[in-house]
Amino acid sequence: MTGQRLREIHKKIFPDILFLMETKNTSEFVLQHLLWMGYDSHHFVLPSSTGAGGLALFWKHNIEMEVLSSCQHYIDAKVTAKGCSFFSTFLYGESDR
């Protein structure tokens, strides 16, 4: 299901920045399966355990991304695009019922 949804997003939107949560796989596995999308750069946070967690951030060549810090819950970055800079935190909040 995720692969199909990513193909739809790529075809209709192809965003400059793509953030994925709960990748649940090694960075090599995620990169191998998403090379077709055409992103030039990436940053990964490995899953906290087998089958749990993992973050992936991808961006195109026209985006300058400086990852300031990252952990299993977020990736904090400075983003520069079209001459404007801003700070963004790509956040994963674990669901807790």
C-alpha positions, 0 to 999 in steps of 0.5 A: 500500500505504501509503495502504491501511495508513493507512486501516486504522490510522485506522479501528481505532486513530486514534492521538493521535500518528502518525509517518511515516518515508521520506515521500519527498515534499514537505510539501505533498504529504504534507499534501494526501494525509493531510488526511482523517485529521483530525489538527490539527497537524503537523511535517515534515522534508523529504526529503534528496533526491528520493525519499529520506528525509522525516519527518512527525509528526501529532498531535490537538488534545488533545496539546500538542507542542513540537518542540525540534529536528529533522533528517533522522534525528529529531524531538525533542519535549516532549509533554503529554497529560492533564496529564503531560509527557514527552520523546520522540524520533521516530527514523529509523535509516537501514538499512545493510546 
